[in-house]
Amino acid sequence: MFEKFFKSFQPKQEPSVDLAKLFRAAAEGEQIAALQRAISTIKEKPDEISSDDFAGWASFVLTDEVRRKLGMNIRDDDDLYCLGIAAFVFSNHFSSIMQTNFEMATFLALIKLTKSPDELIRSHPAIANSYNKMTVENSKAIKILGQRCASWVQNPGPNTLDDIVSLLKIFREHTSETG
């Protein structure tokens, strides 16, 4: 009888807390907030966009801003190819941050960029195959573009955005020479 009474005064065990998970969740939240801040320097997020669609929408916004700054035309196959590769790289980075589906993010970015299902159907296979080949070959071009994208997310501003624009300009010039 006294045992039950004294046991009621023993300290209760605190539920175990996985600090690594807590830190990882906090870091993920910070990355998402950084991405949202960076994109908002270009365009405000629409209220109706879901978190699942945000990575694709953000990829489109950044790709379209680069297109605008370079005066590229998506009706030009070389321009569309370069912008498509950029959209793949940005979608890869943004979907990783948002923990969403990369393929859906890329699809959303490209459909918004091309503004035409027919154009998407026509151009997507070549862009996707090139991106996949460049990924397998560990291409310096997409690696550097990914690093510049990550830098821009962490420090959005004219200088880091201009770094992305300059890199795409070189990529586009090289595409014309080898095209």
Secondary structure as UniProt FT lines:
FT   HELIX           2..7
FT   TURN            8..9
FT   HELIX           19..40
FT   TURN            41..42
FT   TURN            47..48
FT   HELIX           51..70
FT   TURN            74..75
FT   HELIX           77..98
FT   HELIX           102..114
FT   HELIX           117..136
FT   TURN            137..138
FT   HELIX           140..154
FT   HELIX           158..178
//
